[in-house]
């Protein structure tokens, strides 16, 4: 049954609001920290901001990857309408995560970023994941899809590499207590495993 345009617009509005909610929460905490001196961001505000933005980029990335399995399980093709939107929010939060690192952590000494990339493996893989997001965000328009044709799908398979790098970035960052990155690694394994299973099942029936 086709979805009415008004319902789709309403659903997209809700998704936009939900995706922007973490940014609003963080902005409110930063405001509290600045105006009242309250420990809204904990003992290390810079690390808290970076972690918050990076974590939500990863969560939205997992959600974006879950769209295809959910569509296949439910038969609701309308879910694909939200994939590009969520992907752009992944790029937005990942870019904000990187910007927070450059501005708040390096404090304007941006030339050090290349030294940090080489010296710290978790920054290396994180920065590489962000670099790979750039062409995906740049080709997210319908015009780009028409221009690239079949190559668009091949290019956007980079999202799987990005997801692996993002989880690895998180894992190497926490170093000791890996329970949270392990959870995201398991989620990613399920999402990628589902795709492999479907590809093998399709190959077997062809």
C-alpha positions as CSV (number, residue, x, y, z in Angstrom):
1,X,0.0,0.0,0.0
2,X,1.6,3.3,-1.1
3,X,2.3,5.8,1.6
4,X,0.6,9.2,1.3
5,X,2.8,12.2,0.8
6,X,1.5,13.9,3.9
7,X,2.4,10.9,6.0
8,X,5.8,10.7,4.5
9,X,6.5,14.3,5.2
10,X,5.3,13.9,8.8
11,X,7.5,10.8,9.3
12,X,10.6,12.6,7.8
13,X,9.9,15.6,10.1
14,X,9.9,13.2,13.1
15,X,13.1,11.6,12.0
16,X,14.7,15.0,11.6
17,X,13.7,16.0,15.1
18,X,14.9,12.8,16.6
19,X,18.2,13.0,14.8
20,X,18.7,16.6,16.0
21,X,17.8,15.8,19.6
22,X,21.3,14.7,20.6
23,X,22.7,17.9,19.2
24,X,20.1,19.9,21.2
25,X,20.9,18.0,24.4
26,X,24.6,18.6,23.9
27,X,24.1,22.3,23.2
28,X,22.0,22.6,26.4
29,X,24.7,20.9,28.5
30,X,27.4,23.2,27.0
31,X,25.2,26.2,27.8
32,X,24.8,25.0,31.4
33,X,28.5,24.4,31.7
34,X,29.3,27.9,30.4
35,X,26.6,29.9,32.2
36,X,26.4,28.1,35.6
37,X,29.6,26.2,35.9
38,X,27.7,23.1,36.6
39,X,29.4,19.8,35.8
40,X,26.9,19.1,33.0
41,X,29.8,17.6,30.9
42,X,31.7,15.8,33.7
43,X,35.3,16.3,34.8
44,X,36.6,16.5,31.2
45,X,34.2,18.6,29.1
46,X,36.3,18.5,25.9
47,X,36.5,14.7,26.0
48,X,32.7,14.5,26.8
49,X,31.8,16.6,23.8
50,X,34.0,14.6,21.5
51,X,32.7,11.3,22.8
52,X,29.1,12.4,22.6
53,X,29.3,13.5,19.0
54,X,31.3,10.5,17.9
55,X,29.0,8.1,19.7
56,X,25.9,9.5,18.0
57,X,27.7,9.4,14.6
58,X,28.3,5.7,15.2
59,X,24.7,5.1,16.4
60,X,23.2,6.8,13.4
61,X,25.6,4.8,11.2
62,X,24.3,1.5,12.7
63,X,20.7,2.7,12.2
64,X,21.5,3.6,8.6
65,X,22.9,0.1,7.9
66,X,19.8,-1.4,9.6
67,X,17.4,0.2,7.0
68,X,18.0,-2.5,4.4
69,X,17.5,-5.5,6.7
70,X,14.4,-3.9,8.2
71,X,13.0,-3.3,4.7
72,X,13.7,-6.9,3.7
73,X,12.1,-8.2,6.9
74,X,9.0,-6.0,6.8
75,X,8.5,-5.5,3.1
76,X,8.2,-1.7,3.7
77,X,10.1,-0.1,0.9
78,X,9.3,3.3,2.2
79,X,12.0,2.8,4.8
80,X,14.6,3.4,2.0
81,X,13.4,7.0,1.9
82,X,15.1,7.6,5.2
83,X,18.4,6.1,4.4
84,X,20.0,9.1,2.7
85,X,18.7,11.4,5.4
86,X,20.2,9.3,8.2
87,X,23.5,9.0,6.2
88,X,23.8,12.8,6.0
89,X,23.2,13.0,9.8
90,X,26.0,10.5,10.2
91,X,28.3,12.8,8.2
92,X,27.1,15.8,10.2
93,X,27.8,14.3,13.6
94,X,31.1,12.8,12.4
95,X,32.2,16.2,11.1
96,X,31.2,17.9,14.4
97,X,33.2,15.2,16.2
98,X,36.3,16.0,14.1
99,X,35.7,19.7,14.4
100,X,35.5,19.4,18.2
101,X,38.8,17.5,18.2
102,X,40.5,20.2,16.1
103,X,39.1,23.2,17.9
104,X,38.8,22.1,21.5
105,X,41.5,19.4,21.8
106,X,44.2,20.8,19.5
107,X,43.1,24.4,20.4
108,X,43.8,25.7,16.9
109,X,47.2,24.0,16.4
110,X,45.8,22.2,13.4
111,X,49.1,21.5,11.9
112,X,49.6,18.9,14.7
113,X,46.7,16.9,13.3
114,X,48.9,15.2,10.7
115,X,51.4,14.2,13.5
116,X,48.5,12.9,15.6
117,X,47.1,10.9,12.6
118,X,50.5,9.2,12.1
119,X,51.2,8.7,15.8
120,X,47.9,7.5,17.2
121,X,46.2,4.5,15.3
122,X,42.7,5.3,16.7
123,X,42.9,8.8,15.1
124,X,44.3,7.3,11.9
125,X,41.3,5.0,11.4
126,X,38.8,7.6,12.6
127,X,40.2,10.2,10.2
128,X,40.1,7.7,7.4
129,X,36.5,6.8,8.1
130,X,35.6,10.5,7.9
131,X,37.6,10.9,4.6
132,X,35.6,8.0,3.1
133,X,32.4,9.7,4.3
134,X,33.1,12.7,2.2
135,X,32.4,11.2,-1.3
136,X,29.3,9.5,0.1
137,X,27.9,12.8,1.4
138,X,28.9,14.7,-1.8
139,X,27.1,12.1,-4.0
140,X,24.0,11.8,-1.9
141,X,21.8,13.8,-4.3
142,X,19.5,12.3,-7.0
143,X,21.5,14.1,-9.6
144,X,24.7,12.3,-8.5
145,X,22.8,9.0,-8.6
146,X,21.8,9.6,-12.2
147,X,25.3,10.8,-13.2
148,X,27.1,7.9,-11.6
149,X,24.6,5.2,-12.6
150,X,25.7,1.8,-11.4
151,X,28.9,3.2,-10.0
152,X,26.8,5.0,-7.4
153,X,26.0,1.8,-5.7
154,X,29.6,0.6,-5.9
155,X,30.8,3.8,-4.4
156,X,28.3,3.7,-1.5
157,X,29.4,0.2,-0.5
158,X,32.2,2.1,1.2
159,X,29.8,2.5,4.0
160,X,30.7,-1.0,5.1
161,X,34.4,-0.1,5.3
162,X,33.5,3.1,7.1
163,X,31.5,1.2,9.7
164,X,34.3,-1.2,10.4
165,X,36.8,1.7,10.8
166,X,34.4,3.6,13.0
167,X,34.0,0.6,15.4
168,X,37.7,0.1,15.4
169,X,38.3,3.8,16.1
170,X,36.0,3.5,19.2
171,X,37.6,0.2,20.3
172,X,41.1,1.6,20.2
173,X,40.0,4.8,21.8
174,X,38.6,3.3,25.0
175,X,41.6,0.9,25.4
176,X,40.6,-0.9,28.6
177,X,36.8,-1.2,29.1
178,X,35.8,-2.5,25.6
179,X,32.2,-3.5,26.6
180,X,30.5,-0.6,24.7
181,X,32.6,-0.8,21.5
182,X,32.1,-4.6,21.7
183,X,28.3,-4.1,21.6
184,X,28.6,-2.0,18.4
185,X,31.0,-4.5,16.9
186,X,28.4,-7.2,17.5
187,X,25.6,-5.1,16.0
188,X,27.8,-4.4,13.0
189,X,28.6,-8.2,12.7
190,X,24.9,-9.0,12.6
191,X,24.1,-6.3,10.0
192,X,27.0,-7.3,7.7
193,X,26.2,-11.0,8.3
194,X,22.7,-10.5,7.2
195,X,23.9,-9.0,3.9
196,X,26.3,-11.9,3.3
197,X,23.6,-14.4,4.1
198,X,21.2,-12.8,1.6
199,X,23.8,-12.6,-1.1
200,X,24.6,-16.3,-0.7
201,X,20.9,-17.2,-0.6
202,X,20.3,-15.2,-3.8
203,X,23.4,-16.8,-5.5
204,X,22.1,-20.3,-4.6
205,X,18.7,-19.6,-6.1
206,X,20.0,-18.1,-9.4
